[in-house]
Amino acid sequence: MSTQAQPMTGHPRRWAILGVLVISLLVVVLDNTVLNVAMRTIADPEHGLGASQSELEWAINSYTLVFAGLLFTAGILADRFGRRLSLVFGLIVFGLASLFSAYATSPDMLIAARAVMGLGAAAVMPATLSIIANVFDPRERARAIGVWAGAVGLAVAIGPVLGGVLLEHFWWGSVFLINVPIVIAGVALVFILVPESRDPKPSRIDVLGVLLSIIGLTLITYGVIKGGEDGFGEPLAWGTLGGGLLVMVAFILYERRITFPSLDVRLFSNRQFSASTGIIGLVFFAAMGSMFFGAFYLQMVRGYGPLMSGALFVPFALGQMVFAPLSSNMVKKFGPKAVSSVGLILVAAALATWVFIGTDTPIWVVAVTFFVQGVGMANVMPPATEAIMSALPREKAGVGSAVSNTIRQLGGALGVAVLGAVVSSVYRENLAAPAGLPDAVADQARESIAGAYAVAGQAGQAAPALLDGANSAFVTAMHYASAGSTVFALLGALVAVLFLPGKRPSSAAAPAAVEDAALVDA
């Protein structure tokens, strides 16, 4: 088949459709970034729900647990029953759960509503990426995925600032209620613009494989979360984590043997597919862990309110928004290996900068650090995601999207858990509570920097010394965690250098697109 005979195969309204998908993605990502600045208010017994630190963690983790556990299954079901149907279902569930979250009357009610929001998000996220793969020609797909990735940066920019504004003028539930009008607009636009698509020749549903994937991913995510809370030496943490890994091994072995697998595990023999998946996991491990301790640094050590803290995350988002849509052109010019490697080195450089940030470092240094990290991730995520999506034909796009997003969620959850555990451990070792504090007060102060600030009012004249010691101990802990996150980013760069392809000769670019199109028609 000649290159000239291949027409563009994209949908006529593909760019308008991409705009709708960006709105759908925004609401899912926006929610988590908004919640980060609302945690302190929700913990307040007068203006919030009086949630404990553990309850706040589960308000975040219940969402992550359900989201990560069901992503893969949601991608399979979207391919079989329809991606637009999956997107609409997910948005409606997400919107209703947001409404319940806004009017939660207890921390337990909020945790349960957040879990249901995770169910909706699991249906939305893979559907957006798989619809992109179906409405765009392979030759435009990388650019579209760059815009999709840039939308994540937009949500990271809008979320903290919007959350700060809402919290300064309204009650804490407004940070969830804001999702409802966005969901209503999104559902209406999906029905108007987005065409339905599904696998034209669906195989039998691999019921056992689906169940194994849900059980395995849920156990792994739960083990990671419990390890971050209680330490990975606790039986409940390592037991569920080990059990989840065993279930996933059984899943892989089972998928290799059956005729119609949910996931063709032979894809992982493709060096580009495996390397791209690994890079996504590593970069999110490093980045989400740093965002976790960065939020505490800004709100506790530096004493910034929700709005100012949110504004300081904007440079990170701007780096993604500006450079993610440009990454496809960079890949064409320099190749995936060079672009991803440089991007990961930028991420590592930004994370390493945190080792030198102290209690009185000029705040513009923090802003520049976030910007450099955003630029780096903007040149990692789009090429890695495109490599994963291009390894599958369009009718299996939901599976590819689910693999990408599952690895991203697990990498991020593991980063928060592991680096959060490092911060907690080093903080406790370095905090010397002032003499004369009641034992109960001193014990609470040693639990976390948030605990120290919470009990400072009961410390009397020892309060200034307690807070100075807590800030110093936290910054030391942050330095250890940032060093660890830097190592993981550099490991990702090594994977990119060793396993991603270099610059493709220009004469090969067109045949590659033809080959992808032929794969779709096969």
C-alpha positions in Angstrom: 0.0 0.0 0.0 1.5 3.3 -1.0 1.8 6.2 1.4 0.0 8.5 -0.9 -3.1 6.2 -1.0 -3.6 6.7 2.8 -6.2 9.4 3.5 -6.6 11.0 6.9 -8.9 8.9 9.0 -9.8 11.3 11.7 -13.3 12.3 12.7 -14.4 15.7 11.1 -15.2 17.2 14.5 -12.2 15.7 16.3 -10.8 18.9 17.7 -14.2 19.9 19.1 -14.5 16.4 20.5 -11.1 16.8 22.1 -12.4 20.0 23.8 -15.3 18.0 25.4 -12.8 15.3 26.6 -10.6 17.9 28.1 -13.7 19.2 30.1 -14.4 15.7 31.3 -10.8 15.1 32.3 -10.6 18.5 34.0 -13.4 17.7 36.5 -11.7 14.4 37.6 -8.2 15.9 38.0 -9.6 19.2 39.4 -11.2 17.4 42.4 -8.0 16.0 43.8 -6.0 19.2 43.5 -8.9 21.2 45.1 -9.0 18.7 48.0 -5.3 19.2 48.8 -5.9 22.8 49.9 -9.2 22.0 51.7 -7.7 19.4 54.1 -6.9 21.8 56.8 -10.4 23.3 56.7 -12.1 19.9 56.8 -10.0 19.0 59.8 -11.4 22.1 61.7 -14.1 21.0 64.1 -15.9 24.4 63.9 -15.7 25.2 60.1 -15.3 21.6 58.8 -15.9 18.1 59.9 -13.3 17.8 62.7 -11.6 15.0 60.7 -8.5 13.4 62.1 -5.3 13.1 60.1 -6.1 9.4 59.4 -9.6 10.3 58.3 -8.2 13.0 56.0 -5.8 10.5 54.4 -8.6 8.1 53.8 -10.7 10.9 52.3 -8.0 11.0 49.6 -7.1 7.3 49.6 -10.6 5.9 49.3 -10.9 7.7 46.0 -7.5 6.3 44.9 -8.2 2.8 46.0 -11.4 2.5 44.0 -10.0 4.5 41.1 -6.9 2.4 40.7 -8.6 -0.9 41.4 -11.3 -0.5 38.7 -9.4 1.4 36.0 -8.4 -1.7 34.0 -11.8 -3.2 34.2 -13.5 0.1 33.2 -11.2 0.2 30.1 -12.3 -3.3 29.1 -16.0 -2.6 29.6 -15.7 0.7 27.6 -14.2 -1.2 24.6 -17.0 -3.7 24.7 -20.1 -1.7 25.5 -19.2 1.8 24.3 -16.7 4.5 25.2 -19.3 7.3 25.1 -21.6 5.3 27.3 -18.7 4.7 29.8 -17.9 8.5 29.8 -21.5 9.5 30.4 -21.9 6.9 33.1 -18.7 8.0 34.8 -19.5 11.7 34.7 -23.0 11.2 36.2 -21.7 8.9 39.0 -18.9 11.4 39.7 -21.3 14.4 39.8 -23.8 12.7 42.2 -21.0 11.5 44.5 -19.6 15.1 44.5 -23.0 16.4 45.6 -23.1 13.9 48.5 -19.5 14.8 49.4 -20.4 18.5 49.6 -23.1 17.8 52.1 -21.4 15.1 54.1 -22.1 15.4 57.8 -19.3 13.2 59.1 -15.8 12.1 58.0 -17.0 8.6 57.4 -19.7 9.9 55.0 -17.1 11.9 53.1 -14.8 8.9 52.8 -17.7 6.8 51.4 -18.8 9.5 48.9 -15.2 9.9 47.8 -15.0 6.1 47.1 -18.0 6.5 44.8 -16.3 9.4 43.1 -13.4 7.0 42.4 -15.8 4.7 40.6 -17.0 7.5 38.4 -13.4 8.7 37.7 -12.4 5.1 36.8 -15.1 5.1 34.0 -14.1 8.6 32.8 -10.4 8.5 32.6 -9.7 5.6 30.2 -12.7 6.6 28.0 -11.2 10.0 27.3 -7.9 8.7 26.1 -9.4 5.8 24.1 -11.9 8.2 22.3 -8.9 10.3 21.3 -7.3 7.2 19.8 -10.4 6.5 17.8 -11.3 10.0 16.5 -7.8 11.1 15.6 -5.7 9.8 12.7 -2.5 8.1 14.0 -0.5 11.0 12.4 -2.3 13.5 14.6 -2.7 11.4 17.7 0.6 12.4 19.4 -0.4 16.1 19.2 -3.9 15.4 20.6 -2.4 13.4 23.5 -0.1 16.4 24.2 -3.2 18.6 24.5 -4.8 15.9 26.7 -1.7 15.9 29.0 -1.7 19.7 29.0 -5.3 19.6 30.3 -3.9 17.8 33.4 -1.6 20.8 33.9 -4.6 23.2 33.5 -6.5 21.3 36.2 -3.5 21.4 38.5 -3.4 25.2 37.9 -7.1 25.8 38.4 -7.7 23.4 41.2 -5.7 24.9 44.1 -6.5 28.5 43.2 -10.2 27.8 42.8 -10.2 25.8 46.0 -8.5 28.7 47.8 -11.0 31.2 46.5 -14.0 29.0 47.5 -12.7 28.3 50.9 -12.2 32.0 51.6 -15.8 32.9 50.6 -17.9 29.7 51.2 -18.1 26.6 53.3 -15.8 23.6 52.8 -18.4 21.6 50.8 -18.2 24.2 47.9 -14.9 22.5 46.7 -17.0 19.5 45.8 -20.2 21.2 44.8 -18.2 23.0 42.0 -18.0 19.7 40.2 -21.7 19.5 39.6 -22.2 22.2 37.0 -19.1 21.1 35.2 -20.4 17.5 35.0 -23.8 18.7 33.7 -22.1 20.7 30.9 -19.8 17.8 30.1 -22.6 15.3 29.8 -24.6 17.6 27.5 -21.6 18.2 25.3 -20.7 14.5 25.1 -24.2 13.7 23.8 -24.0 16.5 21.3 -20.5 16.0 19.9 -18.9 12.7 20.9 -19.6 9.7 18.6 -20.0 6.2 20.1 -17.2 3.7 19.5 -16.5 0.2 20.7 -14.6 -2.9 19.7 -16.4 -4.1 16.6 -15.5 -7.7 17.3 -15.6 -8.1 21.1 -14.4 -11.4 22.4 -16.0 -13.1 25.4 -15.6 -11.2 28.6 -12.7 -12.7 30.6 -14.6 -12.8 33.9 -11.9 -14.5 35.9 -9.2 -12.2 34.5 -11.3 -9.1 35.3 -11.9 -10.4 38.9 -8.2 -11.2 39.3 -7.2 -7.7 38.1 -9.7 -6.0 40.5 -8.6 -8.0 43.5 -4.9 -7.7 42.7 -4.9 -4.0 42.0 -7.1 -3.2 45.0 -4.9 -5.3 47.4 -1.7 -3.6 46.0 -3.2 -0.1 46.4 -4.5 -0.9 49.9 -1.1 -2.3 50.9 0.6 0.8 49.6 -1.8 3.1 51.5 -1.5 1.2 54.8 2.3 1.1 54.4 2.4 4.8 54.1 0.2 5.2 57.2 1.6 2.5 59.5 4.9 1.5 58.0 5.6 -1.3 55.5 6.8 -3.6 58.4 3.2 -3.9 59.6 1.6 -7.3 58.7 -1.5 -5.6 57.2 0.7 -3.5 54.9 3.1 -6.1 53.6 0.6 -8.9 53.8 -2.0 -7.2 51.5 0.8 -5.8 49.3 2.4 -9.3 48.9 -1.0 -10.9 48.4 -1.9 -8.3 45.7 1.4 -9.0 43.9 0.7 -12.8 44.0 -2.8 -12.3 42.5 -1.3 -10.1 39.7 1.2 -12.9 39.0 -1.7 -15.3 38.8 -3.5 -12.9 36.5 -0.5 -12.7 34.1 -0.1 -16.4 34.0 -3.8 -16.9 33.4 -3.9 -14.3 30.7 -1.0 -16.0 28.9 -2.9 -19.2 28.6 -6.4 -18.2 27.5 -7.6 -17.5 23.9 -9.3 -14.2 24.6 -7.4 -12.4 27.4 -8.5 -9.1 28.9 -4.8 -8.0 28.5 -2.5 -9.5 26.0 0.5 -9.7 28.3 2.7 -10.4 25.3 2.6 -6.6 24.7 5.1 -6.3 27.5 7.6 -8.1 25.4 7.6 -4.9 23.2 10.5 -2.9 24.6 8.9 0.5 23.8 5.6 -0.5 25.5 7.3 -1.8 28.7 9.7 1.1 28.9 7.0 3.7 28.5 4.8 2.0 31.1 7.8 1.9 33.5 8.7 5.6 32.9 5.1 6.7 33.7 5.2 4.8 37.0 8.6 6.1 38.0 7.9 9.8 37.1 4.6 9.8 39.0 6.2 8.0 42.0 8.7 10.8 42.2 6.4 13.7 41.3 3.4 12.9 43.4 5.5 12.2 46.5 7.1 15.7 46.1 3.7 17.4 45.7 2.6 15.7 48.9 5.5 17.1 51.1 5.5 20.3 49.1 1.9 21.1 50.1 2.7 20.6 53.8 5.8 22.7 53.5 3.9 25.6 52.0 0.9 25.5 54.4 2.7 24.5 57.6 6.4 25.6 57.5 5.8 28.7 55.5 2.3 29.4 56.9 0.6 30.2 53.6 -3.2 30.0 53.3 -5.1 27.9 50.8 -5.2 30.6 48.1 -1.5 31.5 48.3 -0.5 27.8 48.5 -2.6 27.0 45.5 -1.1 29.9 43.6 2.4 28.5 44.1 1.4 25.3 42.3 0.5 27.4 39.2 4.0 27.5 37.8 4.1 23.6 37.7 0.8 23.7 35.8 2.0 26.4 33.4 5.0 24.3 32.5 2.8 21.4 31.6 0.2 23.5 29.8 2.7 25.3 27.6 5.1 22.4 26.8 2.9 19.3 26.7 1.1 20.3 23.4 4.6 21.0 21.9 6.1 17.7 22.9 4.9 15.9 19.7 6.9 18.3 17.5 9.9 17.8 19.8 9.6 14.0 19.4 9.5 14.3 15.6 12.6 16.5 15.7 14.7 14.7 18.3 13.1 11.3 18.9 11.4 9.8 22.0 14.7 8.8 23.7 16.1 12.4 23.7 12.9 14.2 24.6 11.9 11.8 27.5 15.4 11.6 28.8 15.8 15.4 29.0 12.4 15.7 30.5 13.2 13.2 33.2 16.5 14.9 34.0 14.6 18.2 34.4 12.2 16.5 36.8 15.2 15.1 38.7 16.9 18.5 38.8 13.7 20.1 40.2 13.3 17.4 42.8 17.0 17.7 43.8 16.5 21.4 44.4 14.2 20.6 47.3 17.2 19.2 49.2 18.5 22.8 49.5 15.1 24.5 50.3 14.9 25.5 54.0 12.5 27.4 56.3 13.4 30.8 54.9 14.4 30.1 51.3 13.0 32.8 49.0 9.7 31.6 47.8 10.5 32.4 44.1 12.9 29.5 44.3 10.0 27.2 45.1 8.0 28.6 42.2 10.8 28.1 39.7 11.3 24.6 41.0 7.7 23.7 40.4 7.9 25.3 36.9 11.0 23.2 35.9 9.3 20.1 37.2 6.2 20.9 35.1 8.3 21.4 32.0 10.0 18.1 32.6 6.8 16.1 33.0 5.3 17.8 29.9 8.1 16.2 27.9 7.7 12.8 29.5 4.0 12.0 29.7 2.8 12.6 26.1 5.5 10.6 24.3 5.2 7.7 26.8 1.4 7.7 26.6 1.5 7.8 22.8 4.0 4.9 22.8 1.5 2.8 24.8 -1.5 3.7 22.7 0.3 3.1 19.4 1.1 -0.5 20.5 -2.6 -1.3 20.3 -5.2 -1.1 17.4 -7.9 1.5 17.9 -10.6 -1.0 18.9 -8.5 -2.0 22.0 -7.7 1.6 22.9 -9.6 1.3 26.2 -7.2 -1.4 27.4 -4.1 0.7 26.5 -5.6 3.8 28.2 -6.4 1.7 31.3 -2.8 0.3 31.5 -1.3 3.8 31.3 -3.7 5.3 33.8 -3.4 2.3 36.2 0.3 2.5 36.3 0.1 6.3 36.8 -2.3 5.9 39.7 -0.3 3.1 41.4 3.0 5.0 40.9 1.5 8.2 42.4 0.0 6.3 45.3 3.2 4.4 46.0 5.2 7.7 45.8 2.9 9.4 48.4 3.0 6.3 50.6 6.7 5.6 50.5 8.0 9.2 50.5 5.3 10.1 53.1 6.6 7.2 55.3 10.1 8.6 54.9 8.9 12.1 55.9 7.0 10.7 59.0 9.9 8.5 60.1 12.7 11.2 59.8 10.4 13.8 61.3 9.8 11.7 64.4 13.5 11.0 64.8 14.5 14.6 64.6 11.7 16.3 66.6 12.9 17.1 70.2 9.8 18.2 72.1 10.5 21.1 74.6 10.7 20.1 78.2 7.6 20.4 80.3 5.1 19.4 77.7 2.4 16.9 78.8 3.1 13.4 77.4 -0.1 13.4 75.4 0.7 16.7 73.8 4.3 15.7 73.0 3.1 12.4 71.5 0.7 14.1 69.2 3.3 16.6 68.1 5.6 13.8 67.2 3.0 12.1 65.0 3.3 14.8 62.3 3.9 18.5 61.7 0.2 19.0 61.5 -0.1 17.4 64.9 2.5 19.8 66.3 0.6 22.8 65.0 -2.7 21.4 66.3 -1.4 21.1 69.9 0.7 24.3 69.9 -2.2 26.1 71.6 -1.9 23.7 74.6 1.9 24.2 74.8 1.8 27.6 76.6 5.2 29.3 76.6 6.8 26.3 74.9 4.7 26.8 71.8 7.3 28.9 69.8 10.1 26.3 70.6 7.8 23.5 69.6 6.9 25.0 66.3 10.5 25.9 65.5 11.5 22.3 66.3 8.7 20.9 64.2 9.5 23.1 61.2 13.2 22.2 61.4 12.4 18.4 61.7 10.0 18.5 58.8 12.5 20.3 56.5 15.1 17.7 57.4 12.6 14.9 56.6 11.7 16.7 53.4 15.3 16.7 52.3 15.5 12.9 52.7 12.3 12.4 50.8 13.4 14.7 48.0 16.7 12.9 47.6 14.7 9.6 47.3 12.4 11.0 44.7 15.3 12.3 42.7 16.8 8.8 42.5 13.5 7.4 41.0 13.4 10.2 38.4 17.0 9.4 37.4 16.1 5.8 37.2 13.3 6.7 34.8 15.8 8.7 32.7 18.1 5.6 32.6 15.2 3.5 31.4 14.5 6.0 28.6 18.1 6.1 27.5 18.4 2.3 27.4 15.0 1.3 26.0 13.2 4.1 24.1 13.8 4.4 20.4 15.9 7.3 19.0 15.1 9.7 16.3 13.2 7.9 13.4 14.5 8.8 9.9 12.1 11.2 8.2 11.5 8.6 5.4 10.2 6.2 8.0 7.6 8.5 9.5 5.0 8.1 6.8 5.2 4.3 6.5 4.9 4.1 10.3 1.6 6.0 10.2 0.5 3.8 7.3 1.4 0.7 9.3 -0.7 1.9 12.3 -3.6 2.7 10.0 -3.3 -0.8 8.5 -3.4 -2.3 11.9 -6.7 -0.5 12.6 -8.2 -2.0 9.4 -6.9 -5.5 10.1 
